[in-house]
Amino acid sequence: MRLYLSLTPTNTIVPFDYQYLLLGKFHDWLGVNEFHDKISLYSFGWLSGGNVKGKGIEFRNGANWFISFWDEEIGKKIIFNALKRPDFIYGMKVNEVVIRDTPSFTQNEKFMVSSPVLVREYSENKSAKHLTFDDKSADDLMTKTMQRKLSEVGLKNDIQIRFDRDYHKSKTKLIKINGIENRVNVCPIIIEGSPESIQFAWNVGVGHSTGSGFGALI
């Protein structure tokens, strides 16, 4: 299940590091819930429809945002509260919410990303290394993370995920959220598996910290 939110324009320049505000708005609409401390079975993209201006982004014609869920109960809460409390960030408001059912997929699909993919590898002393798309060990970590999520909901974990290294426009970015810098990847994703497991991945996103705004697929 995916919700597409249409947002009204704003005359305020939105700074590049606005992603933590999306996370805050998401949990504000979700309210008190049992999902916050559990494995993330949802994802959300970054805002689209803007133009870079100076040190930020302008949304003079409005913006679009999507949120995806495997558990439709989350979606129902978001719809109700987004329409009841439409105030968004930097003066924008929710103008419309459109529901889209999960599409049908084949056993081999390629997706672009709406938000960069974060892949972390932890050492024995618990320090984190952020892997980039040219490191093939990132594929294994993305796959294992998704397999754990599939097992969490009782689905067959027959899935393999990898970066599309033939895509010549792939790049990395340094994104700061709540003062923490993350080296993330803007690179298409190729997923192989059963159509149902790929549907699941389309909703919950790939990589790590999907619940914080990384790894959303389009």
C-alpha positions as CSV (number, residue, x, y, z in Angstrom):
1,M,0.0,0.0,0.0
2,R,1.3,3.4,-0.9
3,L,0.0,6.9,-0.1
4,Y,0.8,9.8,-2.4
5,L,0.4,13.2,-0.7
6,S,0.0,16.4,-2.7
7,L,1.4,19.4,-0.8
8,T,0.6,23.0,-1.2
9,P,3.4,25.5,-2.3
10,T,5.6,27.4,0.0
11,N,7.6,30.6,-0.4
12,T,10.1,29.5,2.1
13,I,13.4,27.9,0.9
14,V,13.5,24.4,2.3
15,P,17.1,23.5,3.5
16,F,18.7,20.4,2.0
17,D,18.7,18.5,5.3
18,Y,14.9,18.5,5.8
19,Q,14.6,14.7,6.0
20,Y,14.4,14.5,9.8
21,L,11.3,16.7,9.6
22,L,9.7,14.1,7.3
23,L,10.4,11.5,9.9
24,G,9.0,13.7,12.6
25,K,5.8,14.4,10.7
26,F,5.4,10.7,9.9
27,H,5.5,9.7,13.6
28,D,3.3,12.7,14.5
29,W,0.6,11.4,12.2
30,L,1.1,7.8,13.3
31,G,0.7,8.8,16.9
32,V,1.4,6.5,19.9
33,N,2.0,3.1,18.4
34,E,3.7,-0.2,18.8
35,F,5.6,0.1,15.5
36,H,8.3,2.7,16.5
37,D,10.7,0.3,18.2
38,K,10.1,-2.7,15.9
39,I,11.7,-3.6,12.6
40,S,10.6,-1.1,10.0
41,L,8.0,-2.4,7.7
42,Y,7.4,0.9,6.0
43,S,9.4,3.4,3.9
44,F,9.0,6.9,2.6
45,G,10.6,8.9,-0.2
46,W,11.9,12.4,-0.2
47,L,10.0,15.4,-1.5
48,S,9.7,15.8,-5.3
49,G,8.6,18.7,-7.4
50,G,11.2,21.3,-6.2
51,N,14.1,23.2,-7.7
52,V,17.4,23.8,-6.1
53,K,17.9,27.5,-5.2
54,G,21.0,28.6,-3.2
55,K,21.4,26.6,-0.1
56,G,18.0,24.8,-0.3
57,I,15.1,23.8,-2.4
58,E,12.1,25.9,-3.5
59,F,8.6,24.4,-3.9
60,R,6.8,27.3,-5.5
61,N,4.4,24.9,-7.3
62,G,3.9,22.5,-4.4
63,A,5.5,19.2,-3.6
64,N,4.7,15.5,-3.6
65,W,5.6,12.9,-1.0
66,F,4.8,9.2,-0.7
67,I,4.8,6.7,2.2
68,S,4.6,2.9,1.8
69,F,3.4,0.2,4.2
70,W,3.2,-3.5,4.4
71,D,0.7,-3.2,7.3
72,E,-2.4,-1.4,6.0
73,E,-3.3,-0.4,9.6
74,I,-0.4,2.1,9.5
75,G,-1.8,3.5,6.3
76,K,-5.2,4.0,7.7
77,K,-3.8,6.0,10.7
78,I,-1.7,8.2,8.4
79,I,-4.6,9.0,6.1
80,F,-6.9,9.9,9.0
81,N,-4.4,12.2,10.8
82,A,-2.9,13.7,7.6
83,L,-6.4,15.0,6.6
84,K,-7.3,15.9,10.1
85,R,-4.0,17.8,10.8
86,P,-2.8,18.8,7.3
87,D,0.0,21.2,8.4
88,F,3.2,20.0,6.9
89,I,6.8,21.4,7.0
90,Y,7.8,25.0,6.1
91,G,4.3,26.2,5.6
92,M,3.1,23.5,3.3
93,K,-0.2,21.7,3.9
94,V,-1.6,18.4,2.7
95,N,-3.9,19.1,-0.2
96,E,-4.8,15.5,-1.2
97,V,-4.0,11.9,-0.3
98,V,-4.2,9.2,-3.0
99,I,-4.1,5.5,-2.2
100,R,-2.3,3.2,-4.6
101,D,-2.4,-0.6,-4.3
102,T,0.9,-2.5,-4.5
103,P,1.7,-3.3,-8.2
104,S,2.2,-6.8,-9.6
105,F,5.8,-7.7,-10.3
106,T,7.7,-10.4,-12.1
107,Q,10.6,-12.4,-10.6
108,N,13.2,-9.9,-11.7
109,E,12.7,-6.1,-11.3
110,K,14.8,-3.0,-11.4
111,F,13.9,0.0,-9.3
112,M,15.1,3.6,-9.1
113,V,15.3,5.1,-5.6
114,S,13.3,8.0,-4.3
115,S,15.6,8.3,-1.3
116,P,19.2,7.2,-1.2
117,V,20.1,3.7,0.1
118,L,22.1,3.4,3.4
119,V,24.1,0.2,3.9
120,R,25.9,-0.3,7.2
121,E,28.4,-2.9,8.3
122,Y,29.3,-3.2,11.9
123,S,32.7,-4.3,13.2
124,E,33.3,-6.4,16.3
125,N,33.6,-3.2,18.4
126,K,30.2,-2.1,17.1
127,S,31.5,0.8,15.0
128,A,29.6,1.3,11.7
129,K,31.1,1.5,8.2
130,H,28.9,2.9,5.5
131,L,29.2,0.8,2.3
132,T,29.0,2.3,-1.2
133,F,27.4,0.8,-4.3
134,D,30.7,-0.3,-5.8
135,D,31.3,-2.7,-2.8
136,K,29.7,-6.0,-3.6
137,S,29.4,-6.9,0.1
138,A,26.7,-4.2,0.2
139,D,24.5,-6.6,-1.8
140,D,24.8,-9.3,0.7
141,L,23.9,-7.0,3.6
142,M,20.8,-5.6,1.7
143,T,19.7,-9.1,1.0
144,K,20.1,-10.4,4.5
145,T,18.3,-7.4,5.9
146,M,15.3,-7.9,3.6
147,Q,15.3,-11.7,4.4
148,R,15.0,-10.9,8.1
149,K,12.0,-8.6,7.4
150,L,10.3,-11.2,5.2
151,S,10.7,-13.8,7.9
152,E,9.3,-11.3,10.4
153,V,6.0,-11.3,8.6
154,G,6.0,-15.0,7.7
155,L,6.8,-14.6,4.0
156,K,9.2,-16.8,2.0
157,N,12.6,-15.1,2.1
158,D,13.6,-16.1,-1.4
159,I,15.1,-12.7,-2.4
160,Q,18.3,-11.4,-3.7
161,I,19.1,-7.6,-3.9
162,R,22.0,-5.9,-5.6
163,F,23.0,-2.4,-6.8
164,D,22.8,-1.9,-10.6
165,R,26.5,-1.2,-11.2
166,D,25.9,-0.7,-14.9
167,Y,24.1,2.5,-14.3
168,H,26.5,5.2,-15.2
169,K,24.9,8.0,-13.1
170,S,25.3,6.3,-9.8
171,K,26.8,8.4,-7.0
172,T,27.1,8.7,-3.2
173,K,25.9,11.6,-1.0
174,L,26.7,12.6,2.6
175,I,23.4,13.1,4.4
176,K,23.2,14.5,7.9
177,I,20.2,13.6,10.1
178,N,20.1,14.7,13.7
179,G,23.8,15.6,13.6
180,I,24.8,12.1,12.3
181,E,26.5,11.9,8.9
182,N,25.5,9.0,6.6
183,R,27.3,8.1,3.4
184,V,24.4,6.9,1.2
185,N,23.9,5.7,-2.4
186,V,21.9,7.1,-5.3
187,C,21.9,4.0,-7.5
188,P,19.2,1.7,-9.0
189,I,18.4,-1.6,-7.3
190,I,17.8,-5.0,-8.9
191,I,15.7,-7.5,-7.0
192,E,15.2,-11.2,-7.8
193,G,12.7,-13.3,-6.0
194,S,9.0,-14.3,-5.9
195,P,6.6,-11.6,-7.0
196,E,5.2,-11.4,-3.5
197,S,8.6,-10.9,-1.9
198,I,9.3,-8.1,-4.4
199,Q,6.0,-6.5,-3.6
200,F,7.1,-6.6,0.1
201,A,10.4,-4.9,-0.8
202,W,8.7,-2.2,-2.8
203,N,6.7,-1.3,0.2
204,V,9.3,-1.5,3.0
205,G,12.3,-0.2,1.1
206,V,15.9,-1.6,0.9
207,G,19.0,-1.2,3.0
208,H,19.2,0.1,6.5
209,S,17.2,2.8,8.3
210,T,14.2,2.7,5.9
211,G,12.1,3.9,8.7
212,S,14.2,7.0,8.8
213,G,13.8,7.9,5.2
214,F,16.3,5.8,3.3
215,G,16.0,3.2,0.6
216,A,12.5,4.0,-0.7
217,L,11.8,2.5,-4.2
218,I,10.1,3.8,-7.2
